[in-house]
């Protein structure tokens, strides 16, 4: 019984982690779009 509860808790944490990563990726993409695309390294 305890193992099932632990599995459910771990699954819940993984869901929150995945949602946070998706939100961060979306925010990064939106910021890149506002700046005009991906960052590029420029050699001068």
Buried (B, 14 or more C-beta within 10 A) or exposed (E): EEEEEEEEEEEEEEEEEEEEEEEEEEEEEEEEEEEEEEEEEEEE
